[in-house]
Amino acid sequence: MTSLYGSVRFLGVAIGPPIFGRLMEWSKLGMFMSIAGLTLVVGVLVLTMIHVKKEDTKKGDKGLQPADAR
């Protein structure tokens, strides 16, 4: 996971400035709207695809406990 994070971060730092420079040459409003639209799409995908699994506490499952309580 750390390797993946490092790779994606490096690509963002290396590719981000040239891409945003070109977008600003094209149109500042267009740059803002395209990034805002992309952010909206990613936000909707996150809300629809990430599901939190609820644990059943009625069956005696106490859930996660601190290490010193065991």
N, CA, C, O and CB atoms as a CASP TS submission, in Angstrom:
PFRMAT TS
TARGET T0000
AUTHOR 0000-0000-0000
METHOD Language model
MODEL 1
PARENT N/A
ATOM      1  N   MET     1       0.822  -1.179   0.000  1.00  0.00           N
ATOM      2  CA  MET     1       0.000   0.000   0.000  1.00  0.00           C
ATOM      3  C   MET     1       0.873   1.252   0.000  1.00  0.00           C
ATOM      4  O   MET     1       0.569   2.233  -0.679  1.00  0.00           O
ATOM      5  CB  MET     1      -0.939  -0.007   1.199  1.00  0.00           C
ATOM      6  N   THR     2       1.948   1.207   0.762  1.00  0.00           N
ATOM      7  CA  THR     2       2.841   2.367   0.820  1.00  0.00           C
ATOM      8  C   THR     2       3.471   2.623  -0.541  1.00  0.00           C
ATOM      9  O   THR     2       3.625   3.772  -0.954  1.00  0.00           O
ATOM     10  CB  THR     2       3.935   2.158   1.880  1.00  0.00           C
ATOM     11  N   SER     3       3.833   1.556  -1.232  1.00  0.00           N
ATOM     12  CA  SER     3       4.428   1.694  -2.562  1.00  0.00           C
ATOM     13  C   SER     3       3.437   2.305  -3.544  1.00  0.00           C
ATOM     14  O   SER     3       3.807   3.168  -4.341  1.00  0.00           O
ATOM     15  CB  SER     3       4.908   0.333  -3.078  1.00  0.00           C
ATOM     16  N   LEU     4       2.196   1.871  -3.495  1.00  0.00           N
ATOM     17  CA  LEU     4       1.159   2.417  -4.371  1.00  0.00           C
ATOM     18  C   LEU     4       0.938   3.900  -4.080  1.00  0.00           C
ATOM     19  O   LEU     4       0.838   4.709  -5.002  1.00  0.00           O
ATOM     20  CB  LEU     4      -0.160   1.636  -4.199  1.00  0.00           C
ATOM     21  N   TYR     5       0.862   4.250  -2.807  1.00  0.00           N
ATOM     22  CA  TYR     5       0.675   5.651  -2.430  1.00  0.00           C
ATOM     23  C   TYR     5       1.844   6.505  -2.924  1.00  0.00           C
ATOM     24  O   TYR     5       1.639   7.593  -3.463  1.00  0.00           O
ATOM     25  CB  TYR     5       0.529   5.783  -0.901  1.00  0.00           C
ATOM     26  N   GLY     6       3.065   6.010  -2.738  1.00  0.00           N
ATOM     27  CA  GLY     6       4.241   6.753  -3.184  1.00  0.00           C
ATOM     28  C   GLY     6       4.254   6.949  -4.689  1.00  0.00           C
ATOM     29  O   GLY     6       4.611   8.024  -5.171  1.00  0.00           O
ATOM     30  N   SER     7       3.869   5.926  -5.434  1.00  0.00           N
ATOM     31  CA  SER     7       3.847   6.020  -6.895  1.00  0.00           C
ATOM     32  C   SER     7       2.803   7.023  -7.379  1.00  0.00           C
ATOM     33  O   SER     7       3.082   7.840  -8.257  1.00  0.00           O
ATOM     34  CB  SER     7       3.573   4.649  -7.508  1.00  0.00           C
ATOM     35  N   VAL     8       1.616   6.961  -6.812  1.00  0.00           N
ATOM     36  CA  VAL     8       0.544   7.878  -7.223  1.00  0.00           C
ATOM     37  C   VAL     8       0.905   9.308  -6.840  1.00  0.00           C
ATOM     38  O   VAL     8       0.647  10.243  -7.598  1.00  0.00           O
ATOM     39  CB  VAL     8      -0.807   7.472  -6.577  1.00  0.00           C
ATOM     40  N   ARG     9       1.496   9.476  -5.676  1.00  0.00           N
ATOM     41  CA  ARG     9       1.905  10.817  -5.241  1.00  0.00           C
ATOM     42  C   ARG     9       2.976  11.372  -6.172  1.00  0.00           C
ATOM     43  O   ARG     9       2.929  12.545  -6.544  1.00  0.00           O
ATOM     44  CB  ARG     9       2.426  10.787  -3.786  1.00  0.00           C
ATOM     45  N   PHE    10       3.942  10.537  -6.552  1.00  0.00           N
ATOM     46  CA  PHE    10       4.996  10.982  -7.459  1.00  0.00           C
ATOM     47  C   PHE    10       4.412  11.393  -8.811  1.00  0.00           C
ATOM     48  O   PHE    10       4.787  12.426  -9.365  1.00  0.00           O
ATOM     49  CB  PHE    10       6.043   9.872  -7.648  1.00  0.00           C
ATOM     50  N   LEU    11       3.496  10.585  -9.336  1.00  0.00           N
ATOM     51  CA  LEU    11       2.881  10.922 -10.620  1.00  0.00           C
ATOM     52  C   LEU    11       2.105  12.233 -10.535  1.00  0.00           C
ATOM     53  O   LEU    11       2.141  13.032 -11.471  1.00  0.00           O
ATOM     54  CB  LEU    11       1.953   9.792 -11.079  1.00  0.00           C
ATOM     55  N   GLY    12       1.409  12.464  -9.433  1.00  0.00           N
ATOM     56  CA  GLY    12       0.666  13.705  -9.267  1.00  0.00           C
ATOM     57  C   GLY    12       1.580  14.914  -9.225  1.00  0.00           C
ATOM     58  O   GLY    12       1.268  15.961  -9.793  1.00  0.00           O
ATOM     59  N   VAL    13       2.718  14.765  -8.544  1.00  0.00           N
ATOM     60  CA  VAL    13       3.669  15.878  -8.446  1.00  0.00           C
ATOM     61  C   VAL    13       4.363  16.107  -9.787  1.00  0.00           C
ATOM     62  O   VAL    13       4.650  17.250 -10.143  1.00  0.00           O
ATOM     63  CB  VAL    13       4.717  15.604  -7.341  1.00  0.00           C
ATOM     64  N   ALA    14       4.634  15.045 -10.529  1.00  0.00           N
ATOM     65  CA  ALA    14       5.351  15.179 -11.801  1.00  0.00           C
ATOM     66  C   ALA    14       4.444  15.636 -12.940  1.00  0.00           C
ATOM     67  O   ALA    14       4.861  16.439 -13.775  1.00  0.00           O
ATOM     68  CB  ALA    14       5.999  13.861 -12.170  1.00  0.00           C
ATOM     69  N   ILE    15       3.218  15.138 -12.984  1.00  0.00           N
ATOM     70  CA  ILE    15       2.337  15.412 -14.121  1.00  0.00           C
ATOM     71  C   ILE    15       1.385  16.574 -13.844  1.00  0.00           C
ATOM     72  O   ILE    15       0.931  17.227 -14.783  1.00  0.00           O
ATOM     73  CB  ILE    15       1.536  14.166 -14.473  1.00  0.00           C
ATOM     74  N   GLY    16       1.073  16.846 -12.575  1.00  0.00           N
ATOM     75  CA  GLY    16       0.097  17.871 -12.231  1.00  0.00           C
ATOM     76  C   GLY    16       0.398  19.266 -12.756  1.00  0.00           C
ATOM     77  O   GLY    16      -0.459  19.863 -13.407  1.00  0.00           O
ATOM     78  N   PRO    17       1.591  19.813 -12.497  1.00  0.00           N
ATOM     79  CA  PRO    17       1.863  21.181 -12.955  1.00  0.00           C
ATOM     80  C   PRO    17       1.750  21.392 -14.470  1.00  0.00           C
ATOM     81  O   PRO    17       1.168  22.392 -14.889  1.00  0.00           O
ATOM     82  CB  PRO    17       3.232  21.574 -12.520  1.00  0.00           C
ATOM     83  N   PRO    18       2.287  20.484 -15.317  1.00  0.00           N
ATOM     84  CA  PRO    18       2.096  20.702 -16.755  1.00  0.00           C
ATOM     85  C   PRO    18       0.628  20.642 -17.193  1.00  0.00           C
ATOM     86  O   PRO    18       0.202  21.407 -18.058  1.00  0.00           O
ATOM     87  CB  PRO    18       2.887  19.678 -17.529  1.00  0.00           C
ATOM     88  N   ILE    19      -0.131  19.739 -16.597  1.00  0.00           N
ATOM     89  CA  ILE    19      -1.546  19.615 -16.963  1.00  0.00           C
ATOM     90  C   ILE    19      -2.308  20.874 -16.553  1.00  0.00           C
ATOM     91  O   ILE    19      -3.088  21.410 -17.340  1.00  0.00           O
ATOM     92  CB  ILE    19      -2.177  18.363 -16.300  1.00  0.00           C
ATOM     93  N   PHE    20      -2.085  21.346 -15.325  1.00  0.00           N
ATOM     94  CA  PHE    20      -2.793  22.543 -14.878  1.00  0.00           C
ATOM     95  C   PHE    20      -2.306  23.779 -15.621  1.00  0.00           C
ATOM     96  O   PHE    20      -3.085  24.707 -15.845  1.00  0.00           O
ATOM     97  CB  PHE    20      -2.617  22.733 -13.372  1.00  0.00           C
ATOM     98  N   GLY    21      -1.029  23.810 -16.010  1.00  0.00           N
ATOM     99  CA  GLY    21      -0.538  24.924 -16.826  1.00  0.00           C
ATOM    100  C   GLY    21      -1.250  24.996 -18.163  1.00  0.00           C
ATOM    101  O   GLY    21      -1.645  26.075 -18.604  1.00  0.00           O
ATOM    102  N   ARG    22      -1.417  23.844 -18.812  1.00  0.00           N
ATOM    103  CA  ARG    22      -2.142  23.811 -20.093  1.00  0.00           C
ATOM    104  C   ARG    22      -3.604  24.192 -19.917  1.00  0.00           C
ATOM    105  O   ARG    22      -4.165  24.922 -20.734  1.00  0.00           O
ATOM    106  CB  ARG    22      -2.045  22.420 -20.727  1.00  0.00           C
ATOM    107  N   LEU    23      -4.217  23.698 -18.848  1.00  0.00           N
ATOM    108  CA  LEU    23      -5.620  24.036 -18.601  1.00  0.00           C
ATOM    109  C   LEU    23      -5.797  25.528 -18.349  1.00  0.00           C
ATOM    110  O   LEU    23      -6.786  26.116 -18.786  1.00  0.00           O
ATOM    111  CB  LEU    23      -6.156  23.241 -17.412  1.00  0.00           C
ATOM    112  N   MET    24      -4.839  26.150 -17.643  1.00  0.00           N
ATOM    113  CA  MET    24      -4.942  27.588 -17.384  1.00  0.00           C
ATOM    114  C   MET    24      -4.745  28.400 -18.663  1.00  0.00           C
ATOM    115  O   MET    24      -5.348  29.462 -18.821  1.00  0.00           O
ATOM    116  CB  MET    24      -3.913  28.012 -16.330  1.00  0.00           C
ATOM    117  N   GLU    25      -3.902  27.908 -19.580  1.00  0.00           N
ATOM    118  CA  GLU    25      -3.744  28.583 -20.875  1.00  0.00           C
ATOM    119  C   GLU    25      -5.041  28.510 -21.672  1.00  0.00           C
ATOM    120  O   GLU    25      -5.400  29.452 -22.378  1.00  0.00           O
ATOM    121  CB  GLU    25      -2.584  27.954 -21.683  1.00  0.00           C
ATOM    122  N   TRP    26      -5.735  27.389 -21.554  1.00  0.00           N
ATOM    123  CA  TRP    26      -6.985  27.186 -22.275  1.00  0.00           C
ATOM    124  C   TRP    26      -8.054  28.117 -21.709  1.00  0.00           C
ATOM    125  O   TRP    26      -8.608  28.942 -22.436  1.00  0.00           O
ATOM    126  CB  TRP    26      -7.440  25.706 -22.187  1.00  0.00           C
ATOM    127  N   SER    27      -8.351  27.987 -20.394  1.00  0.00           N
ATOM    128  CA  SER    27      -9.366  28.817 -19.760  1.00  0.00           C
ATOM    129  C   SER    27      -9.337  28.567 -18.259  1.00  0.00           C
ATOM    130  O   SER    27      -9.384  27.420 -17.815  1.00  0.00           O
ATOM    131  CB  SER    27     -10.777  28.525 -20.346  1.00  0.00           C
ATOM    132  N   LYS    28      -9.261  29.631 -17.483  1.00  0.00           N
ATOM    133  CA  LYS    28      -9.258  29.455 -16.029  1.00  0.00           C
ATOM    134  C   LYS    28     -10.603  28.932 -15.535  1.00  0.00           C
ATOM    135  O   LYS    28     -10.656  28.070 -14.658  1.00  0.00           O
ATOM    136  CB  LYS    28      -8.921  30.778 -15.330  1.00  0.00           C
ATOM    137  N   LEU    29     -11.691  29.457 -16.103  1.00  0.00           N
ATOM    138  CA  LEU    29     -13.015  28.962 -15.728  1.00  0.00           C
ATOM    139  C   LEU    29     -13.193  27.512 -16.176  1.00  0.00           C
ATOM    140  O   LEU    29     -13.763  26.700 -15.448  1.00  0.00           O
ATOM    141  CB  LEU    29     -14.118  29.850 -16.341  1.00  0.00           C
ATOM    142  N   GLY    30     -12.710  27.192 -17.364  1.00  0.00           N
ATOM    143  CA  GLY    30     -12.788  25.817 -17.854  1.00  0.00           C
ATOM    144  C   GLY    30     -11.995  24.863 -16.981  1.00  0.00           C
ATOM    145  O   GLY    30     -12.430  23.738 -16.734  1.00  0.00           O
ATOM    146  N   MET    31     -10.823  25.306 -16.507  1.00  0.00           N
ATOM    147  CA  MET    31     -10.021  24.480 -15.614  1.00  0.00           C
ATOM    148  C   MET    31     -10.793  24.211 -14.328  1.00  0.00           C
ATOM    149  O   MET    31     -10.877  23.072 -13.869  1.00  0.00           O
ATOM    150  CB  MET    31      -8.669  25.161 -15.305  1.00  0.00           C
ATOM    151  N   PHE    32     -11.352  25.266 -13.756  1.00  0.00           N
ATOM    152  CA  PHE    32     -12.102  25.102 -12.515  1.00  0.00           C
ATOM    153  C   PHE    32     -13.295  24.172 -12.702  1.00  0.00           C
ATOM    154  O   PHE    32     -13.523  23.276 -11.890  1.00  0.00           O
ATOM    155  CB  PHE    32     -12.574  26.456 -12.001  1.00  0.00           C
ATOM    156  N   MET    33     -14.048  24.386 -13.766  1.00  0.00           N
ATOM    157  CA  MET    33     -15.246  23.574 -13.991  1.00  0.00           C
ATOM    158  C   MET    33     -14.904  22.109 -14.278  1.00  0.00           C
ATOM    159  O   MET    33     -15.611  21.211 -13.822  1.00  0.00           O
ATOM    160  CB  MET    33     -16.056  24.150 -15.148  1.00  0.00           C
ATOM    161  N   SER    34     -13.833  21.863 -15.025  1.00  0.00           N
ATOM    162  CA  SER    34     -13.473  20.475 -15.327  1.00  0.00           C
ATOM    163  C   SER    34     -13.010  19.741 -14.067  1.00  0.00           C
ATOM    164  O   SER    34     -13.363  18.579 -13.866  1.00  0.00           O
ATOM    165  CB  SER    34     -12.372  20.429 -16.400  1.00  0.00           C
ATOM    166  N   ILE    35     -12.227  20.405 -13.220  1.00  0.00           N
ATOM    167  CA  ILE    35     -11.786  19.775 -11.973  1.00  0.00           C
ATOM    168  C   ILE    35     -12.963  19.615 -11.007  1.00  0.00           C
ATOM    169  O   ILE    35     -13.058  18.602 -10.315  1.00  0.00           O
ATOM    170  CB  ILE    35     -10.661  20.607 -11.315  1.00  0.00           C
ATOM    171  N   ALA    36     -13.851  20.600 -10.957  1.00  0.00           N
ATOM    172  CA  ALA    36     -15.038  20.486 -10.105  1.00  0.00           C
ATOM    173  C   ALA    36     -15.933  19.338 -10.564  1.00  0.00           C
ATOM    174  O   ALA    36     -16.461  18.593  -9.738  1.00  0.00           O
ATOM    175  CB  ALA    36     -15.830  21.805 -10.107  1.00  0.00           C
ATOM    176  N   GLY    37     -16.105  19.192 -11.873  1.00  0.00           N
ATOM    177  CA  GLY    37     -16.904  18.086 -12.402  1.00  0.00           C
ATOM    178  C   GLY    37     -16.281  16.737 -12.100  1.00  0.00           C
ATOM    179  O   GLY    37     -16.982  15.794 -11.731  1.00  0.00           O
ATOM    180  N   LEU    38     -14.965  16.640 -12.254  1.00  0.00           N
ATOM    181  CA  LEU    38     -14.261  15.388 -11.947  1.00  0.00           C
ATOM    182  C   LEU    38     -14.394  15.052 -10.460  1.00  0.00           C
ATOM    183  O   LEU    38     -14.597  13.894 -10.095  1.00  0.00           O
ATOM    184  CB  LEU    38     -12.764  15.492 -12.343  1.00  0.00           C
ATOM    185  N   THR    39     -14.281  16.064  -9.614  1.00  0.00           N
ATOM    186  CA  THR    39     -14.439  15.855  -8.173  1.00  0.00           C
ATOM    187  C   THR    39     -15.854  15.396  -7.838  1.00  0.00           C
ATOM    188  O   THR    39     -16.034  14.524  -6.988  1.00  0.00           O
ATOM    189  CB  THR    39     -14.109  17.142  -7.406  1.00  0.00           C
ATOM    190  N   LEU    40     -16.843  15.962  -8.486  1.00  0.00           N
ATOM    191  CA  LEU    40     -18.228  15.549  -8.271  1.00  0.00           C
ATOM    192  C   LEU    40     -18.433  14.088  -8.672  1.00  0.00           C
ATOM    193  O   LEU    40     -19.076  13.329  -7.946  1.00  0.00           O
ATOM    194  CB  LEU    40     -19.182  16.453  -9.060  1.00  0.00           C
ATOM    195  N   VAL    41     -17.894  13.696  -9.816  1.00  0.00           N
ATOM    196  CA  VAL    41     -18.026  12.310 -10.276  1.00  0.00           C
ATOM    197  C   VAL    41     -17.363  11.351  -9.290  1.00  0.00           C
ATOM    198  O   VAL    41     -17.939  10.317  -8.951  1.00  0.00           O
ATOM    199  CB  VAL    41     -17.406  12.143 -11.680  1.00  0.00           C
ATOM    200  N   VAL    42     -16.160  11.684  -8.828  1.00  0.00           N
ATOM    201  CA  VAL    42     -15.461  10.821  -7.867  1.00  0.00           C
ATOM    202  C   VAL    42     -16.232  10.755  -6.551  1.00  0.00           C
ATOM    203  O   VAL    42     -16.324   9.688  -5.945  1.00  0.00           O
ATOM    204  CB  VAL    42     -14.023  11.332  -7.618  1.00  0.00           C
ATOM    205  N   GLY    43     -16.788  11.884  -6.102  1.00  0.00           N
ATOM    206  CA  GLY    43     -17.581  11.895  -4.872  1.00  0.00           C
ATOM    207  C   GLY    43     -18.809  11.008  -4.968  1.00  0.00           C
ATOM    208  O   GLY    43     -19.123  10.278  -4.028  1.00  0.00           O
ATOM    209  N   VAL    44     -19.502  11.062  -6.087  1.00  0.00           N
ATOM    210  CA  VAL    44     -20.683  10.215  -6.287  1.00  0.00           C
ATOM    211  C   VAL    44     -20.280   8.743  -6.326  1.00  0.00           C
ATOM    212  O   VAL    44     -20.966   7.897  -5.753  1.00  0.00           O
ATOM    213  CB  VAL    44     -21.420  10.603  -7.593  1.00  0.00           C
ATOM    214  N   LEU    45     -19.175   8.435  -6.996  1.00  0.00           N
ATOM    215  CA  LEU    45     -18.693   7.052  -7.025  1.00  0.00           C
ATOM    216  C   LEU    45     -18.346   6.554  -5.633  1.00  0.00           C
ATOM    217  O   LEU    45     -18.661   5.416  -5.285  1.00  0.00           O
ATOM    218  CB  LEU    45     -17.477   6.933  -7.935  1.00  0.00           C
ATOM    219  N   VAL    46     -17.701   7.391  -4.836  1.00  0.00           N
ATOM    220  CA  VAL    46     -17.355   7.000  -3.469  1.00  0.00           C
ATOM    221  C   VAL    46     -18.614   6.728  -2.657  1.00  0.00           C
ATOM    222  O   VAL    46     -18.693   5.723  -1.951  1.00  0.00           O
ATOM    223  CB  VAL    46     -16.509   8.092  -2.789  1.00  0.00           C
ATOM    224  N   LEU    47     -19.599   7.617  -2.752  1.00  0.00           N
ATOM    225  CA  LEU    47     -20.826   7.437  -1.980  1.00  0.00           C
ATOM    226  C   LEU    47     -21.610   6.203  -2.396  1.00  0.00           C
ATOM    227  O   LEU    47     -22.285   5.593  -1.566  1.00  0.00           O
ATOM    228  CB  LEU    47     -21.699   8.654  -2.116  1.00  0.00           C
ATOM    229  N   THR    48     -21.534   5.825  -3.662  1.00  0.00           N
ATOM    230  CA  THR    48     -22.306   4.668  -4.123  1.00  0.00           C
ATOM    231  C   THR    48     -21.544   3.352  -4.000  1.00  0.00           C
ATOM    232  O   THR    48     -22.172   2.298  -3.896  1.00  0.00           O
ATOM    233  CB  THR    48     -22.719   4.870  -5.557  1.00  0.00           C
ATOM    234  N   MET    49     -20.226   3.379  -4.007  1.00  0.00           N
ATOM    235  CA  MET    49     -19.475   2.125  -4.042  1.00  0.00           C
ATOM    236  C   MET    49     -18.874   1.702  -2.708  1.00  0.00           C
ATOM    237  O   MET    49     -18.522   0.534  -2.547  1.00  0.00           O
ATOM    238  CB  MET    49     -18.390   2.236  -5.037  1.00  0.00           C
ATOM    239  N   ILE    50     -18.744   2.607  -1.753  1.00  0.00           N
ATOM    240  CA  ILE    50     -18.177   2.234  -0.455  1.00  0.00           C
ATOM    241  C   ILE    50     -19.324   1.966   0.504  1.00  0.00           C
ATOM    242  O   ILE    50     -20.155   2.836   0.764  1.00  0.00           O
ATOM    243  CB  ILE    50     -17.227   3.352   0.103  1.00  0.00           C
ATOM    244  N   HIS    51     -19.354   0.753   1.021  1.00  0.00           N
ATOM    245  CA  HIS    51     -20.398   0.349   1.951  1.00  0.00           C
ATOM    246  C   HIS    51     -19.744  -0.099   3.251  1.00  0.00           C
ATOM    247  O   HIS    51     -18.788  -0.874   3.235  1.00  0.00           O
ATOM    248  CB  HIS    51     -21.281  -0.783   1.351  1.00  0.00           C
ATOM    249  N   VAL    52     -20.259   0.389   4.377  1.00  0.00           N
ATOM    250  CA  VAL    52     -19.749   0.017   5.682  1.00  0.00           C
ATOM    251  C   VAL    52     -20.542  -1.177   6.176  1.00  0.00           C
ATOM    252  O   VAL    52     -21.773  -1.149   6.211  1.00  0.00           O
ATOM    253  CB  VAL    52     -19.832   1.201   6.684  1.00  0.00           C
ATOM    254  N   LYS    53     -19.831  -2.223   6.557  1.00  0.00           N
ATOM    255  CA  LYS    53     -20.488  -3.419   7.046  1.00  0.00           C
ATOM    256  C   LYS    53     -20.815  -3.239   8.523  1.00  0.00           C
ATOM    257  O   LYS    53     -19.928  -2.986   9.338  1.00  0.00           O
ATOM    258  CB  LYS    53     -19.603  -4.668   6.823  1.00  0.00           C
ATOM    259  N   LYS    54     -22.101  -3.373   8.863  1.00  0.00           N
ATOM    260  CA  LYS    54     -22.532  -3.214  10.248  1.00  0.00           C
ATOM    261  C   LYS    54     -22.415  -4.550  10.965  1.00  0.00           C
ATOM    262  O   LYS    54     -22.798  -5.593  10.436  1.00  0.00           O
ATOM    263  CB  LYS    54     -23.984  -2.676  10.322  1.00  0.00           C
ATOM    264  N   GLU    55     -21.870  -4.498  12.196  1.00  0.00           N
ATOM    265  CA  GLU    55     -21.734  -5.718  12.986  1.00  0.00           C
ATOM    266  C   GLU    55     -22.986  -5.920  13.828  1.00  0.00           C
ATOM    267  O   GLU    55     -23.608  -4.961  14.284  1.00  0.00           O
ATOM    268  CB  GLU    55     -20.475  -5.659  13.886  1.00  0.00           C
ATOM    269  N   ASP    56     -23.340  -7.177  14.024  1.00  0.00           N
ATOM    270  CA  ASP    56     -24.520  -7.519  14.812  1.00  0.00           C
ATOM    271  C   ASP    56     -24.108  -7.615  16.277  1.00  0.00           C
ATOM    272  O   ASP    56     -23.423  -8.562  16.664  1.00  0.00           O
ATOM    273  CB  ASP    56     -25.165  -8.859  14.320  1.00  0.00           C
ATOM    274  N   THR    57     -24.517  -6.648  17.096  1.00  0.00           N
ATOM    275  CA  THR    57     -24.152  -6.641  18.515  1.00  0.00           C
ATOM    276  C   THR    57     -25.122  -7.450  19.369  1.00  0.00           C
ATOM    277  O   THR    57     -24.842  -7.675  20.547  1.00  0.00           O
ATOM    278  CB  THR    57     -24.093  -5.218  19.027  1.00  0.00           C
ATOM    279  N   LYS    58     -26.240  -7.893  18.826  1.00  0.00           N
ATOM    280  CA  LYS    58     -27.219  -8.660  19.601  1.00  0.00           C
ATOM    281  C   LYS    58     -26.760 -10.091  19.841  1.00  0.00           C
ATOM    282  O   LYS    58     -27.250 -10.740  20.765  1.00  0.00           O
ATOM    283  CB  LYS    58     -28.562  -8.666  18.891  1.00  0.00           C
ATOM    284  N   LYS    59     -25.838 -10.596  19.039  1.00  0.00           N
ATOM    285  CA  LYS    59     -25.398 -11.982  19.170  1.00  0.00           C
ATOM    286  C   LYS    59     -24.227 -12.128  20.137  1.00  0.00           C
ATOM    287  O   LYS    59     -23.579 -13.175  20.161  1.00  0.00           O
ATOM    288  CB  LYS    59     -25.012 -12.532  17.811  1.00  0.00           C
ATOM    289  N   GLY    60     -23.947 -11.110  20.925  1.00  0.00           N
ATOM    290  CA  GLY    60     -22.876 -11.202  21.904  1.00  0.00           C
ATOM    291  C   GLY    60     -21.522 -10.763  21.370  1.00  0.00           C
ATOM    292  O   GLY    60     -20.513 -10.883  22.064  1.00  0.00           O
ATOM    293  N   ASP    61     -21.493 -10.265  20.164  1.00  0.00           N
ATOM    294  CA  ASP    61     -20.246  -9.773  19.592  1.00  0.00           C
ATOM    295  C   ASP    61     -19.935  -8.415  20.209  1.00  0.00           C
ATOM    296  O   ASP    61     -20.710  -7.469  20.065  1.00  0.00           O
ATOM    297  CB  ASP    61     -20.335  -9.676  18.037  1.00  0.00           C
ATOM    298  N   LYS    62     -18.800  -8.323  20.894  1.00  0.00           N
ATOM    299  CA  LYS    62     -18.454  -7.078  21.570  1.00  0.00           C
ATOM    300  C   LYS    62     -17.671  -6.131  20.671  1.00  0.00           C
ATOM    301  O   LYS    62     -17.337  -5.021  21.085  1.00  0.00           O
ATOM    302  CB  LYS    62     -17.656  -7.371  22.817  1.00  0.00           C
ATOM    303  N   GLY    63     -17.378  -6.551  19.462  1.00  0.00           N
ATOM    304  CA  GLY    63     -16.647  -5.687  18.543  1.00  0.00           C
ATOM    305  C   GLY    63     -15.176  -5.621  18.892  1.00  0.00           C
ATOM    306  O   GLY    63     -14.644  -6.524  19.537  1.00  0.00           O
ATOM    307  N   LEU    64     -14.531  -4.577  18.477  1.00  0.00           N
ATOM    308  CA  LEU    64     -13.106  -4.411  18.731  1.00  0.00           C
ATOM    309  C   LEU    64     -12.883  -3.923  20.153  1.00  0.00           C
ATOM    310  O   LEU    64     -13.587  -3.043  20.648  1.00  0.00           O
ATOM    311  CB  LEU    64     -12.484  -3.431  17.723  1.00  0.00           C
ATOM    312  N   GLN    65     -11.886  -4.517  20.798  1.00  0.00           N
ATOM    313  CA  GLN    65     -11.537  -4.129  22.146  1.00  0.00           C
ATOM    314  C   GLN    65     -10.083  -3.689  22.168  1.00  0.00           C
ATOM    315  O   GLN    65      -9.292  -4.140  21.340  1.00  0.00           O
ATOM    316  CB  GLN    65     -11.784  -5.285  23.140  1.00  0.00           C
ATOM    317  N   PRO    66      -9.714  -2.810  23.105  1.00  0.00           N
ATOM    318  CA  PRO    66      -8.311  -2.434  23.208  1.00  0.00           C
ATOM    319  C   PRO    66      -7.462  -3.641  23.575  1.00  0.00           C
ATOM    320  O   PRO    66      -7.968  -4.587  24.178  1.00  0.00           O
ATOM    321  CB  PRO    66      -8.127  -1.318  24.242  1.00  0.00           C
ATOM    322  N   ALA    67      -6.196  -3.627  23.229  1.00  0.00           N
ATOM    323  CA  ALA    67      -5.306  -4.764  23.452  1.00  0.00           C
ATOM    324  C   ALA    67      -5.158  -5.071  24.953  1.00  0.00           C
ATOM    325  O   ALA    67      -5.028  -6.239  25.318  1.00  0.00           O
ATOM    326  CB  ALA    67      -3.927  -4.486  22.829  1.00  0.00           C
ATOM    327  N   ASP    68      -5.173  -4.058  25.826  1.00  0.00           N
ATOM    328  CA  ASP    68      -4.990  -4.291  27.247  1.00  0.00           C
ATOM    329  C   ASP    68      -6.245  -4.849  27.922  1.00  0.00           C
ATOM    330  O   ASP    68      -6.153  -5.333  29.050  1.00  0.00           O
ATOM    331  CB  ASP    68      -4.578  -3.011  27.919  1.00  0.00           C
ATOM    332  N   ALA    69      -7.401  -4.801  27.281  1.00  0.00           N
ATOM    333  CA  ALA    69      -8.644  -5.308  27.861  1.00  0.00           C
ATOM    334  C   ALA    69      -8.806  -6.807  27.633  1.00  0.00           C
ATOM    335  O   ALA    69      -9.709  -7.423  28.199  1.00  0.00           O
ATOM    336  CB  ALA    69      -9.837  -4.565  27.277  1.00  0.00           C
ATOM    337  N   ARG    70      -7.957  -7.392  26.823  1.00  0.00           N
ATOM    338  CA  ARG    70      -8.085  -8.838  26.531  1.00  0.00           C
ATOM    339  C   ARG    70      -7.510  -9.663  27.588  1.00  0.00           C
ATOM    340  O   ARG    70      -7.536 -10.891  27.496  1.00  0.00           O
ATOM    341  CB  ARG    70      -7.437  -9.193  25.248  1.00  0.00           C
TER
END
